[in-house]
Amino acid sequence: MPLIRSVAVFCGASTGHAAHFTVAARALGQGIADAGIRLIYGGGGVGLMGEVADAAVRAGGTVIGVIPDFLTQREVAYDDISELIVTPDMHTRKRHMFELSDAFVSFAGGLGTLDETFEILTWRQLGLHDKPVLICDVGGAAGPLLATIEGAIEMGFARPEVRNLYEVRTGVPAALEWLGAQSVPADAPALRGA
């Protein structure tokens, strides 16, 4: 597996009903920055995505936001980050996030988070990439996503091998441990022959 220098985090534009989601989002952002991994995210300054980005910024991390133009007002584009890329549409946003990232973390969120997670899993299933996908389960938020996958397997719409497309870690410390074991600082020189 290639070493992780940049990770895209898919998460909600709202914070959910429980405070532990916000606490976990902040821990994830800080942990990514502390590990020297560049954070790629949806570019908004609201919800869990804003919390992840803000924590990474406060920890001195490199943060790149990618947001479609029509969402710059709705999701209050976060200007205080390393770089904000404004795209013409959602598809271009997802493509940019994919190209900038070595791995993906699916965190708590709504339909947009589910959409991004399933699309990146589908691309991996189709052989369009082999970048690792990590599902970080905080407070059971990943349960419905995982149940959908298991339901598709049970009904014969997906093969059991799709479970190999992703890994699941419960809680932010376990997710950060997984990322840290495979990462190098974003500013580290490339390995010869890499």
VONU-592323 format. One record per residue: residue number from 1; x, y, z of N, C-alpha, C in turn. Coordinates in nm, 2 decimals, always signed. Each point is the difference from the previous one (the first is absolute). Example, Ala and Ser with C-alpha at 12.3 -4.5 7.8 and 13.67 -1.06 7.14 Angstrom:
REM residues 2
site num 1; nx +1.32; ny -0.57; nz +0.78; cax -0.09; cay +0.12; caz +0.00; cx +0.09; cy +0.12; cz +0.00 $
site num 2; nx -0.04; ny +0.11; nz -0.07; cax +0.09; cay +0.11; caz +0.00; cx -0.08; cy +0.11; cz +0.08 $
***
This chain:
REM residues 194
site num 1; nx +0.08; ny -0.12; nz +0.00; cax -0.08; cay +0.12; caz +0.00; cx +0.09; cy +0.12; cz +0.00 $
site num 2; nx -0.03; ny +0.10; nz -0.09; cax +0.08; cay +0.13; caz +0.00; cx -0.02; cy +0.07; cz +0.14 $
site num 3; nx +0.10; ny +0.08; nz +0.03; cax +0.00; cay +0.07; caz +0.13; cx -0.10; cy +0.12; cz -0.02 $
site num 4; nx -0.06; ny +0.03; nz +0.11; cax -0.11; cay +0.11; caz +0.00; cx +0.06; cy +0.13; cz +0.04 $
site num 5; nx +0.00; ny +0.09; nz -0.10; cax +0.04; cay +0.14; caz +0.03; cx -0.12; cy +0.10; cz +0.01 $
site num 6; nx -0.11; ny -0.04; nz -0.07; cax -0.12; cay +0.08; caz +0.00; cx -0.12; cy -0.09; cz +0.02 $
site num 7; nx -0.09; ny +0.05; nz +0.08; cax -0.12; cay -0.08; caz +0.02; cx -0.13; cy +0.09; cz -0.02 $
site num 8; nx -0.09; ny -0.05; nz -0.07; cax -0.13; cay +0.06; caz -0.01; cx -0.09; cy -0.05; cz +0.10 $
site num 9; nx -0.07; ny +0.10; nz +0.07; cax -0.10; cay -0.04; caz +0.10; cx -0.14; cy +0.04; cz -0.05 $
site num 10; nx -0.08; ny -0.10; nz +0.00; cax -0.14; cay +0.03; caz -0.04; cx -0.08; cy +0.00; cz +0.13 $
site num 11; nx -0.07; ny +0.12; nz +0.02; cax -0.08; cay +0.01; caz +0.13; cx -0.11; cy +0.11; cz -0.02 $
site num 12; nx -0.08; ny +0.01; nz +0.10; cax -0.12; cay +0.08; caz -0.01; cx +0.02; cy +0.15; cz +0.00 $
site num 13; nx -0.10; ny +0.07; nz -0.07; cax +0.00; cay +0.14; caz +0.01; cx -0.09; cy +0.05; cz +0.11 $
site num 14; nx -0.04; ny -0.10; nz +0.09; cax -0.07; cay +0.04; caz +0.12; cx +0.08; cy -0.08; cz +0.11 $
site num 15; nx -0.03; ny +0.03; nz +0.13; cax +0.07; cay -0.07; caz +0.10; cx -0.07; cy -0.11; cz +0.07 $
site num 16; nx -0.13; ny -0.03; nz -0.05; cax -0.07; cay -0.11; caz +0.06; cx -0.06; cy +0.05; cz +0.14 $
site num 17; nx -0.07; ny -0.10; nz +0.06; cax -0.07; cay +0.04; caz +0.13; cx +0.09; cy -0.02; cz +0.12 $
site num 18; nx +0.11; ny -0.08; nz -0.01; cax +0.08; cay -0.03; caz +0.12; cx +0.13; cy +0.07; cz +0.00 $
site num 19; nx +0.04; ny +0.05; nz +0.11; cax +0.13; cay +0.08; caz +0.01; cx +0.12; cy -0.09; cz -0.03 $
site num 20; nx -0.01; ny -0.13; nz +0.02; cax +0.12; cay -0.08; caz -0.02; cx +0.04; cy +0.00; cz -0.14 $
site num 21; nx -0.09; ny +0.03; nz -0.10; cax +0.04; cay +0.00; caz -0.14; cx +0.10; cy +0.12; cz -0.02 $
site num 22; nx -0.03; ny +0.12; nz +0.06; cax +0.08; cay +0.11; caz -0.01; cx +0.14; cy -0.02; cz +0.06 $
site num 23; nx +0.00; ny -0.06; nz +0.12; cax +0.12; cay -0.03; caz +0.07; cx +0.09; cy -0.09; cz -0.08 $
site num 24; nx -0.06; ny -0.10; nz -0.06; cax +0.07; cay -0.10; caz -0.08; cx +0.05; cy +0.07; cz -0.13 $
site num 25; nx -0.08; ny +0.09; nz -0.06; cax +0.05; cay +0.06; caz -0.12; cx +0.12; cy +0.09; cz +0.03 $
site num 26; nx +0.00; ny +0.07; nz +0.11; cax +0.12; cay +0.08; caz +0.04; cx +0.12; cy -0.09; cz +0.02 $
site num 27; nx -0.02; ny -0.11; nz +0.07; cax +0.11; cay -0.09; caz +0.02; cx +0.06; cy -0.06; cz -0.13 $
site num 28; nx -0.09; ny -0.03; nz -0.09; cax +0.05; cay -0.05; caz -0.13; cx +0.08; cy +0.11; cz -0.08 $
site num 29; nx -0.05; ny +0.12; nz +0.00; cax +0.07; cay +0.11; caz -0.07; cx +0.14; cy +0.02; cz +0.07 $
site num 30; nx +0.00; ny +0.01; nz +0.13; cax +0.13; cay +0.02; caz +0.07; cx +0.09; cy -0.12; cz -0.02 $
site num 31; nx -0.05; ny -0.12; nz +0.00; cax +0.08; cay -0.11; caz -0.01; cx +0.07; cy -0.01; cz -0.14 $
site num 32; nx -0.08; ny +0.03; nz -0.10; cax +0.05; cay +0.00; caz -0.14; cx +0.11; cy +0.10; cz -0.01 $
site num 33; nx -0.02; ny +0.12; nz +0.05; cax +0.11; cay +0.11; caz -0.01; cx +0.12; cy -0.05; cz +0.08 $
site num 34; nx -0.02; ny -0.05; nz +0.12; cax +0.11; cay -0.04; caz +0.09; cx +0.08; cy -0.11; cz -0.07 $
site num 35; nx -0.06; ny -0.08; nz -0.08; cax +0.07; cay -0.11; caz -0.08; cx +0.07; cy +0.05; cz -0.12 $
site num 36; nx -0.01; ny +0.13; nz -0.03; cax +0.06; cay +0.06; caz -0.12; cx -0.07; cy -0.04; cz -0.13 $
site num 37; nx -0.12; ny -0.04; nz +0.01; cax -0.08; cay -0.04; caz -0.12; cx -0.08; cy +0.12; cz -0.04 $
site num 38; nx +0.00; ny +0.02; nz -0.13; cax -0.08; cay +0.11; caz -0.06; cx -0.15; cy -0.04; cz +0.00 $
site num 39; nx -0.08; ny +0.09; nz +0.05; cax -0.15; cay -0.02; caz +0.00; cx -0.06; cy +0.06; cz -0.13 $
site num 40; nx -0.08; ny -0.09; nz -0.07; cax -0.08; cay +0.04; caz -0.11; cx -0.14; cy -0.01; cz +0.05 $
site num 41; nx -0.09; ny +0.10; nz -0.02; cax -0.13; cay -0.01; caz +0.04; cx -0.09; cy +0.09; cz -0.08 $
site num 42; nx -0.13; ny +0.00; nz +0.03; cax -0.10; cay +0.06; caz -0.08; cx +0.00; cy +0.15; cz -0.01 $
site num 43; nx +0.08; ny +0.07; nz +0.08; cax +0.02; cay +0.15; caz -0.02; cx -0.09; cy +0.08; cz +0.08 $
site num 44; nx -0.10; ny -0.05; nz +0.07; cax -0.09; cay +0.08; caz +0.08; cx +0.05; cy +0.03; cz +0.14 $
site num 45; nx -0.06; ny +0.10; nz +0.06; cax +0.04; cay +0.04; caz +0.13; cx -0.11; cy -0.04; cz +0.10 $
site num 46; nx -0.09; ny -0.08; nz -0.04; cax -0.12; cay -0.03; caz +0.09; cx +0.00; cy -0.15; cz +0.03 $
site num 47; nx -0.07; ny -0.04; nz +0.11; cax -0.02; cay -0.14; caz +0.03; cx +0.13; cy -0.07; cz +0.04 $
site num 48; nx -0.01; ny -0.13; nz -0.02; cax +0.12; cay -0.08; caz +0.04; cx +0.12; cy +0.03; cz -0.09 $
site num 49; nx -0.03; ny +0.03; nz -0.13; cax +0.11; cay +0.03; caz -0.09; cx +0.08; cy +0.13; cz +0.05 $
site num 50; nx -0.08; ny +0.09; nz +0.04; cax +0.07; cay +0.12; caz +0.06; cx +0.08; cy -0.03; cz +0.12 $
site num 51; nx -0.05; ny -0.08; nz +0.09; cax +0.07; cay -0.04; caz +0.12; cx +0.13; cy -0.07; cz -0.03 $
site num 52; nx -0.01; ny -0.10; nz -0.09; cax +0.12; cay -0.07; caz -0.04; cx +0.11; cy +0.09; cz -0.06 $
site num 53; nx -0.05; ny +0.09; nz -0.09; cax +0.10; cay +0.09; caz -0.06; cx +0.05; cy +0.10; cz +0.10 $
site num 54; nx -0.08; ny +0.06; nz +0.08; cax +0.04; cay +0.10; caz +0.10; cx +0.10; cy -0.06; cz +0.10 $
site num 55; nx -0.02; ny -0.12; nz +0.04; cax +0.09; cay -0.07; caz +0.09; cx +0.14; cy -0.03; cz -0.06 $
site num 56; nx -0.01; ny -0.03; nz -0.13; cax +0.13; cay -0.03; caz -0.07; cx +0.08; cy +0.13; cz -0.02 $
site num 57; nx -0.08; ny +0.11; nz -0.03; cax +0.07; cay +0.13; caz -0.02; cx +0.06; cy +0.05; cz +0.13 $
site num 58; nx -0.07; ny -0.02; nz +0.11; cax +0.05; cay +0.05; caz +0.13; cx +0.12; cy -0.09; cz +0.04 $
site num 59; nx +0.01; ny -0.12; nz -0.04; cax +0.11; cay -0.09; caz +0.03; cx +0.12; cy +0.02; cz -0.10 $
site num 60; nx -0.01; ny +0.10; nz -0.09; cax +0.11; cay +0.03; caz -0.09; cx +0.00; cy -0.09; cz -0.13 $
site num 61; nx -0.11; ny -0.06; nz -0.03; cax +0.00; cay -0.09; caz -0.11; cx -0.03; cy +0.07; cz -0.13 $
site num 62; nx +0.03; ny -0.08; nz -0.11; cax -0.03; cay +0.05; caz -0.13; cx -0.14; cy -0.05; cz -0.04 $
site num 63; nx -0.09; ny +0.10; nz -0.04; cax -0.14; cay -0.04; caz -0.02; cx -0.04; cy +0.06; cz -0.14 $
site num 64; nx -0.05; ny -0.09; nz -0.08; cax -0.04; cay +0.04; caz -0.14; cx -0.15; cy -0.03; cz +0.00 $
site num 65; nx -0.08; ny +0.10; nz -0.03; cax -0.15; cay -0.01; caz -0.01; cx -0.03; cy +0.00; cz -0.15 $
site num 66; nx -0.10; ny -0.08; nz -0.04; cax -0.05; cay +0.00; caz -0.13; cx -0.15; cy +0.01; cz +0.00 $
site num 67; nx -0.05; ny +0.11; nz -0.06; cax -0.14; cay +0.03; caz +0.02; cx -0.06; cy +0.05; cz -0.14 $
site num 68; nx -0.12; ny -0.05; nz -0.03; cax -0.06; cay +0.05; caz -0.13; cx -0.05; cy +0.15; cz +0.03 $
site num 69; nx +0.01; ny +0.08; nz -0.11; cax -0.04; cay +0.14; caz +0.01; cx -0.14; cy +0.02; cz +0.07 $
site num 70; nx -0.10; ny -0.08; nz -0.04; cax -0.13; cay +0.03; caz +0.05; cx -0.01; cy -0.03; cz +0.15 $
site num 71; nx +0.09; ny -0.07; nz +0.06; cax +0.00; cay -0.03; caz +0.14; cx +0.09; cy +0.10; cz +0.09 $
site num 72; nx +0.06; ny +0.09; nz -0.07; cax +0.09; cay +0.09; caz +0.07; cx -0.07; cy +0.09; cz +0.10 $
site num 73; nx -0.13; ny +0.03; nz -0.02; cax -0.08; cay +0.08; caz +0.09; cx -0.07; cy -0.10; cz +0.10 $
site num 74; nx -0.06; ny -0.10; nz -0.06; cax -0.08; cay -0.09; caz +0.09; cx +0.08; cy -0.07; cz +0.11 $
site num 75; nx +0.12; ny -0.05; nz -0.04; cax +0.09; cay -0.06; caz +0.10; cx +0.10; cy +0.09; cz +0.05 $
site num 76; nx -0.01; ny +0.13; nz -0.03; cax +0.09; cay +0.10; caz +0.05; cx +0.15; cy -0.05; cz -0.02 $
site num 77; nx +0.05; ny +0.02; nz -0.12; cax +0.13; cay -0.04; caz -0.03; cx +0.10; cy +0.05; cz +0.10 $
site num 78; nx +0.09; ny -0.09; nz +0.04; cax +0.10; cay +0.03; caz +0.11; cx +0.12; cy +0.05; cz -0.07 $
site num 79; nx +0.03; ny +0.14; nz +0.02; cax +0.11; cay +0.06; caz -0.07; cx +0.13; cy +0.00; cz +0.08 $
site num 80; nx -0.01; ny -0.04; nz +0.13; cax +0.12; cay +0.00; caz +0.08; cx +0.08; cy -0.13; cz -0.01 $
site num 81; nx +0.00; ny -0.06; nz -0.11; cax +0.07; cay -0.13; caz -0.02; cx +0.12; cy +0.02; cz -0.10 $
site num 82; nx +0.08; ny -0.10; nz -0.01; cax +0.12; cay +0.01; caz -0.09; cx -0.04; cy +0.03; cz -0.15 $
site num 83; nx -0.10; ny -0.06; nz -0.04; cax -0.05; cay +0.02; caz -0.14; cx -0.14; cy -0.04; cz -0.01 $
site num 84; nx -0.08; ny +0.09; nz -0.07; cax -0.14; cay -0.03; caz -0.03; cx -0.02; cy -0.01; cz -0.15 $
site num 85; nx -0.04; ny -0.11; nz -0.05; cax -0.02; cay -0.02; caz -0.14; cx -0.15; cy +0.00; cz -0.03 $
site num 86; nx -0.05; ny +0.09; nz -0.09; cax -0.14; cay +0.02; caz -0.03; cx -0.02; cy -0.07; cz -0.13 $
site num 87; nx -0.09; ny -0.09; nz -0.01; cax -0.03; cay -0.08; caz -0.12; cx -0.13; cy +0.04; cz -0.06 $
site num 88; nx -0.03; ny -0.02; nz -0.13; cax -0.12; cay +0.03; caz -0.06; cx -0.12; cy -0.08; cz +0.05 $
site num 89; nx +0.03; ny -0.13; nz +0.04; cax -0.11; cay -0.09; caz +0.04; cx +0.04; cy -0.11; cz +0.10 $
site num 90; nx -0.09; ny -0.08; nz +0.04; cax +0.03; cay -0.10; caz +0.10; cx +0.09; cy -0.11; cz -0.06 $
site num 91; nx -0.02; ny -0.04; nz -0.13; cax +0.08; cay -0.10; caz -0.06; cx +0.15; cy +0.04; cz +0.00 $
site num 92; nx +0.02; ny +0.12; nz -0.04; cax +0.14; cay +0.05; caz +0.00; cx +0.06; cy +0.01; cz +0.13 $
site num 93; nx -0.08; ny +0.04; nz +0.10; cax +0.04; cay +0.00; caz +0.14; cx +0.05; cy -0.14; cz +0.04 $
site num 94; nx -0.08; ny -0.10; nz -0.02; cax +0.04; cay -0.14; caz +0.04; cx +0.12; cy -0.05; cz -0.07 $
site num 95; nx +0.01; ny +0.04; nz -0.13; cax +0.12; cay -0.04; caz -0.08; cx +0.13; cy +0.06; cz +0.06 $
site num 96; nx -0.01; ny +0.13; nz +0.03; cax +0.12; cay +0.07; caz +0.06; cx +0.03; cy -0.06; cz +0.13 $
site num 97; nx -0.09; ny -0.03; nz +0.09; cax +0.02; cay -0.06; caz +0.13; cx +0.07; cy -0.14; cz -0.02 $
site num 98; nx -0.05; ny -0.07; nz -0.10; cax +0.06; cay -0.13; caz -0.03; cx +0.15; cy +0.01; cz -0.04 $
site num 99; nx +0.02; ny +0.10; nz -0.09; cax +0.14; cay +0.01; caz -0.06; cx +0.10; cy +0.05; cz +0.11 $
site num 100; nx -0.05; ny +0.08; nz +0.09; cax +0.09; cay +0.06; caz +0.10; cx +0.03; cy -0.10; cz +0.12 $
site num 101; nx -0.07; ny -0.11; nz +0.01; cax +0.00; cay -0.09; caz +0.11; cx +0.07; cy -0.13; cz -0.02 $
site num 102; nx +0.07; ny -0.05; nz +0.10; cax +0.06; cay -0.13; caz +0.00; cx -0.09; cy -0.11; cz +0.07 $
site num 103; nx -0.10; ny +0.05; nz +0.08; cax -0.09; cay -0.08; caz +0.07; cx -0.12; cy +0.08; cz +0.04 $
site num 104; nx -0.11; ny -0.07; nz +0.04; cax -0.12; cay +0.06; caz +0.03; cx -0.05; cy -0.05; cz +0.14 $
site num 105; nx -0.06; ny +0.10; nz +0.08; cax -0.06; cay -0.04; caz +0.12; cx -0.15; cy +0.05; cz +0.00 $
site num 106; nx -0.09; ny -0.10; nz +0.01; cax -0.14; cay +0.03; caz +0.01; cx -0.04; cy +0.02; cz +0.15 $
site num 107; nx -0.05; ny +0.11; nz +0.03; cax -0.03; cay +0.04; caz +0.14; cx -0.15; cy +0.02; cz +0.01 $
site num 108; nx -0.05; ny +0.04; nz +0.11; cax -0.14; cay +0.02; caz +0.02; cx -0.05; cy +0.11; cz -0.09 $
site num 109; nx -0.12; ny -0.02; nz -0.06; cax -0.06; cay +0.10; caz -0.09; cx -0.13; cy -0.05; cz -0.06 $
site num 110; nx -0.05; ny +0.08; nz -0.09; cax -0.13; cay -0.03; caz -0.06; cx +0.01; cy -0.05; cz -0.14 $
site num 111; nx -0.09; ny +0.04; nz -0.09; cax -0.01; cay -0.06; caz -0.13; cx +0.12; cy +0.03; cz -0.08 $
site num 112; nx +0.06; ny +0.12; nz +0.01; cax +0.12; cay +0.04; caz -0.07; cx +0.12; cy -0.09; cz +0.03 $
site num 113; nx +0.01; ny -0.03; nz +0.13; cax +0.11; cay -0.09; caz +0.05; cx -0.02; cy -0.14; cz -0.05 $
site num 114; nx -0.13; ny -0.05; nz +0.00; cax -0.02; cay -0.13; caz -0.05; cx +0.02; cy -0.01; cz -0.15 $
site num 115; nx -0.03; ny +0.11; nz -0.07; cax +0.02; cay +0.00; caz -0.15; cx +0.15; cy +0.00; cz -0.03 $
site num 116; nx +0.08; ny +0.08; nz +0.07; cax +0.14; cay +0.00; caz -0.02; cx +0.06; cy -0.14; cz +0.03 $
site num 117; nx -0.04; ny -0.06; nz +0.11; cax +0.05; cay -0.12; caz +0.05; cx -0.03; cy -0.11; cz -0.10 $
site num 118; nx -0.13; ny -0.01; nz -0.04; cax -0.03; cay -0.11; caz -0.10; cx +0.06; cy +0.02; cz -0.13 $
site num 119; nx +0.02; ny +0.13; nz -0.05; cax +0.06; cay +0.02; caz -0.13; cx +0.15; cy -0.05; cz +0.01 $
site num 120; nx +0.07; ny +0.04; nz +0.10; cax +0.14; cay -0.04; caz +0.01; cx +0.02; cy -0.15; cz +0.01 $
site num 121; nx -0.10; ny -0.07; nz +0.07; cax +0.00; cay -0.14; caz +0.01; cx -0.03; cy -0.06; cz -0.13 $
site num 122; nx -0.09; ny +0.05; nz -0.08; cax -0.04; cay -0.05; caz -0.13; cx +0.12; cy +0.02; cz -0.09 $
site num 123; nx +0.07; ny +0.11; nz +0.00; cax +0.11; cay +0.02; caz -0.09; cx +0.11; cy -0.11; cz +0.03 $
site num 124; nx +0.02; ny -0.03; nz +0.13; cax +0.09; cay -0.10; caz +0.04; cx -0.04; cy -0.14; cz -0.05 $
site num 125; nx -0.13; ny -0.03; nz +0.02; cax -0.05; cay -0.13; caz -0.05; cx +0.02; cy -0.01; cz -0.15 $
site num 126; nx -0.01; ny +0.10; nz -0.07; cax +0.01; cay +0.00; caz -0.15; cx +0.15; cy +0.00; cz -0.04 $
site num 127; nx +0.09; ny +0.01; nz +0.09; cax +0.14; cay +0.00; caz -0.03; cx +0.06; cy +0.14; cz -0.05 $
site num 128; nx -0.08; ny +0.11; nz +0.03; cax +0.05; cay +0.13; caz -0.04; cx +0.10; cy +0.06; cz +0.10 $
site num 129; nx +0.01; ny -0.06; nz +0.11; cax +0.11; cay +0.04; caz +0.10; cx +0.02; cy -0.12; cz +0.10 $
site num 130; nx +0.11; ny +0.01; nz +0.07; cax +0.02; cay -0.10; caz +0.11; cx +0.04; cy +0.08; cz +0.13 $
site num 131; nx -0.05; ny +0.12; nz +0.02; cax +0.03; cay +0.07; caz +0.11; cx -0.08; cy -0.05; cz +0.12 $
site num 132; nx +0.06; ny +0.00; nz +0.12; cax -0.08; cay -0.06; caz +0.12; cx -0.12; cy +0.09; cz +0.04 $
site num 133; nx -0.10; ny -0.06; nz +0.04; cax -0.12; cay +0.07; caz +0.05; cx -0.03; cy -0.05; cz +0.14 $
site num 134; nx +0.00; ny +0.09; nz +0.09; cax -0.02; cay -0.03; caz +0.14; cx -0.14; cy +0.06; cz +0.05 $
site num 135; nx -0.08; ny -0.08; nz +0.06; cax -0.13; cay +0.04; caz +0.06; cx +0.03; cy +0.02; cz +0.15 $
site num 136; nx -0.01; ny +0.12; nz +0.05; cax +0.02; cay +0.03; caz +0.14; cx -0.14; cy +0.00; cz +0.06 $
site num 137; nx -0.02; ny -0.10; nz +0.09; cax -0.13; cay +0.00; caz +0.06; cx +0.00; cy +0.07; cz +0.14 $
site num 138; nx -0.07; ny +0.10; nz +0.01; cax -0.01; cay +0.08; caz +0.12; cx -0.14; cy +0.00; cz +0.05 $
site num 139; nx -0.03; ny -0.06; nz +0.12; cax -0.13; cay +0.00; caz +0.05; cx -0.10; cy -0.07; cz -0.08 $
site num 140; nx +0.04; ny -0.10; nz -0.07; cax -0.09; cay -0.08; caz -0.08; cx -0.04; cy +0.06; cz -0.13 $
site num 141; nx +0.06; ny +0.12; nz -0.04; cax -0.05; cay +0.07; caz -0.12; cx +0.03; cy -0.08; cz -0.13 $
site num 142; nx +0.09; ny -0.09; nz +0.00; cax +0.03; cay -0.08; caz -0.12; cx -0.09; cy -0.12; cz -0.01 $
site num 143; nx -0.08; ny -0.03; nz +0.10; cax -0.09; cay -0.12; caz +0.00; cx -0.09; cy +0.00; cz -0.12 $
site num 144; nx -0.07; ny +0.10; nz -0.03; cax -0.09; cay +0.00; caz -0.12; cx +0.07; cy -0.03; cz -0.13 $
site num 145; nx +0.12; ny +0.06; nz -0.02; cax +0.07; cay -0.02; caz -0.12; cx +0.05; cy -0.14; cz -0.01 $
site num 146; nx +0.05; ny -0.05; nz +0.11; cax +0.05; cay -0.14; caz -0.01; cx -0.12; cy -0.10; cz -0.01 $
site num 147; nx -0.11; ny +0.03; nz +0.06; cax -0.12; cay -0.08; caz -0.02; cx -0.05; cy -0.01; cz -0.14 $
site num 148; nx +0.01; ny +0.12; nz -0.07; cax -0.04; cay +0.00; caz -0.14; cx +0.09; cy -0.09; cz -0.09 $
site num 149; nx +0.13; ny +0.01; nz +0.03; cax +0.09; cay -0.09; caz -0.07; cx -0.03; cy -0.15; cz +0.03 $
site num 150; nx -0.02; ny -0.03; nz +0.13; cax -0.03; cay -0.14; caz +0.03; cx -0.13; cy -0.04; cz -0.06 $
site num 151; nx -0.10; ny +0.09; nz +0.00; cax -0.13; cay -0.04; caz -0.06; cx +0.02; cy -0.03; cz -0.15 $
site num 152; nx +0.08; ny +0.08; nz -0.07; cax +0.02; cay -0.03; caz -0.14; cx +0.07; cy -0.13; cz -0.02 $
site num 153; nx +0.09; ny -0.04; nz +0.09; cax +0.07; cay -0.13; caz -0.01; cx -0.10; cy -0.11; cz +0.02 $
site num 154; nx -0.08; ny +0.02; nz +0.11; cax -0.10; cay -0.11; caz +0.04; cx -0.10; cy -0.02; cz -0.11 $
site num 155; nx -0.04; ny +0.10; nz -0.08; cax -0.10; cay -0.01; caz -0.10; cx +0.06; cy -0.04; cz -0.14 $
site num 156; nx +0.13; ny -0.01; nz +0.00; cax +0.07; cay -0.05; caz -0.13; cx +0.03; cy +0.11; cz -0.09 $
site num 157; nx -0.01; ny +0.13; nz +0.04; cax +0.03; cay +0.11; caz -0.09; cx +0.15; cy +0.05; cz +0.01 $
site num 158; nx +0.07; ny -0.05; nz +0.10; cax +0.14; cay +0.02; caz +0.01; cx +0.07; cy -0.13; cz +0.05 $
site num 159; nx +0.12; ny -0.02; nz -0.05; cax +0.07; cay -0.11; caz +0.05; cx +0.06; cy +0.02; cz +0.14 $
site num 160; nx +0.02; ny -0.11; nz +0.07; cax +0.07; cay +0.02; caz +0.13; cx +0.13; cy +0.07; cz +0.00 $
site num 161; nx +0.07; ny -0.01; nz -0.12; cax +0.13; cay +0.06; caz -0.01; cx +0.00; cy +0.15; cz +0.01 $
site num 162; nx -0.12; ny +0.06; nz -0.02; cax +0.00; cay +0.15; caz +0.02; cx +0.04; cy +0.04; cz +0.14 $
site num 163; nx +0.00; ny -0.08; nz +0.09; cax +0.05; cay +0.03; caz +0.14; cx +0.15; cy +0.03; cz +0.00 $
site num 164; nx +0.07; ny -0.05; nz -0.10; cax +0.14; cay +0.03; caz -0.02; cx +0.03; cy +0.14; cz -0.05 $
site num 165; nx -0.10; ny +0.07; nz -0.04; cax +0.02; cay +0.13; caz -0.06; cx +0.03; cy +0.11; cz +0.11 $
site num 166; nx -0.03; ny -0.03; nz +0.12; cax +0.01; cay +0.10; caz +0.11; cx +0.04; cy -0.07; cz +0.13 $
site num 167; nx +0.04; ny +0.08; nz +0.09; cax +0.03; cay -0.05; caz +0.14; cx -0.08; cy +0.09; cz +0.09 $
site num 168; nx -0.04; ny -0.06; nz +0.11; cax -0.08; cay +0.07; caz +0.11; cx +0.08; cy +0.01; cz +0.12 $
site num 169; nx +0.01; ny +0.12; nz +0.06; cax +0.06; cay +0.02; caz +0.13; cx -0.11; cy +0.07; cz +0.09 $
site num 170; nx -0.01; ny -0.04; nz +0.12; cax -0.09; cay +0.06; caz +0.09; cx +0.07; cy +0.11; cz +0.08 $
site num 171; nx -0.04; ny +0.12; nz -0.01; cax +0.05; cay +0.11; caz +0.07; cx +0.12; cy +0.06; cz -0.07 $
site num 172; nx +0.02; ny +0.13; nz +0.03; cax +0.11; cay +0.08; caz -0.06; cx +0.14; cy -0.05; cz +0.03 $
site num 173; nx +0.03; ny -0.04; nz +0.13; cax +0.13; cay -0.05; caz +0.03; cx +0.04; cy -0.12; cz -0.09 $
site num 174; nx -0.09; ny -0.09; nz -0.02; cax +0.03; cay -0.12; caz -0.09; cx +0.02; cy +0.04; cz -0.14 $
site num 175; nx -0.08; ny +0.10; nz -0.05; cax +0.01; cay +0.05; caz -0.14; cx +0.14; cy +0.07; cz -0.02 $
site num 176; nx +0.04; ny +0.08; nz +0.10; cax +0.12; cay +0.07; caz -0.01; cx +0.12; cy -0.10; cz +0.01 $
site num 177; nx -0.01; ny -0.10; nz +0.08; cax +0.10; cay -0.10; caz +0.01; cx +0.02; cy -0.07; cz -0.13 $
site num 178; nx -0.11; ny -0.03; nz -0.07; cax +0.01; cay -0.06; caz -0.13; cx +0.06; cy +0.09; cz -0.10 $
site num 179; nx -0.04; ny +0.13; nz +0.00; cax +0.06; cay +0.09; caz -0.10; cx +0.15; cy +0.02; cz +0.03 $
site num 180; nx +0.03; ny +0.02; nz +0.13; cax +0.14; cay +0.03; caz +0.03; cx +0.10; cy -0.12; cz -0.03 $
site num 181; nx -0.05; ny -0.12; nz +0.00; cax +0.08; cay -0.11; caz -0.03; cx +0.04; cy -0.01; cz -0.15 $
site num 182; nx -0.07; ny +0.08; nz -0.08; cax +0.02; cay -0.01; caz -0.14; cx +0.03; cy +0.13; cz -0.06 $
site num 183; nx +0.03; ny +0.10; nz +0.08; cax +0.02; cay +0.14; caz -0.06; cx +0.14; cy +0.04; cz +0.01 $
site num 184; nx +0.03; ny +0.10; nz -0.08; cax +0.13; cay +0.08; caz +0.01; cx -0.04; cy +0.15; cz +0.00 $
site num 185; nx +0.07; ny +0.08; nz +0.06; cax -0.03; cay +0.14; caz +0.00; cx -0.02; cy +0.05; cz -0.15 $
site num 186; nx -0.09; ny +0.09; nz -0.02; cax -0.03; cay +0.05; caz -0.13; cx +0.12; cy +0.07; cz -0.07 $
site num 187; nx +0.09; ny +0.06; nz +0.09; cax +0.11; cay +0.07; caz -0.06; cx +0.13; cy -0.09; cz +0.00 $
site num 188; nx -0.01; ny -0.13; nz +0.03; cax +0.11; cay -0.09; caz -0.01; cx +0.04; cy -0.02; cz -0.14 $
site num 189; nx +0.13; ny -0.02; nz -0.03; cax +0.05; cay -0.02; caz -0.14; cx -0.06; cy -0.14; cz -0.05 $
site num 190; nx -0.03; ny -0.01; nz -0.12; cax -0.04; cay -0.12; caz -0.06; cx +0.11; cy -0.11; cz +0.00 $
site num 191; nx -0.05; ny -0.12; nz +0.02; cax +0.10; cay -0.11; caz +0.00; cx +0.05; cy -0.03; cz -0.15 $
site num 192; nx +0.12; ny -0.04; nz -0.01; cax +0.05; cay -0.03; caz -0.13; cx -0.08; cy -0.12; cz -0.06 $
site num 193; nx -0.03; ny +0.01; nz -0.12; cax -0.08; cay -0.11; caz -0.07; cx -0.15; cy +0.00; cz +0.04 $
site num 194; nx -0.04; ny +0.10; nz +0.08; cax -0.14; cay +0.01; caz +0.04; cx -0.08; cy +0.07; cz -0.10 $
***
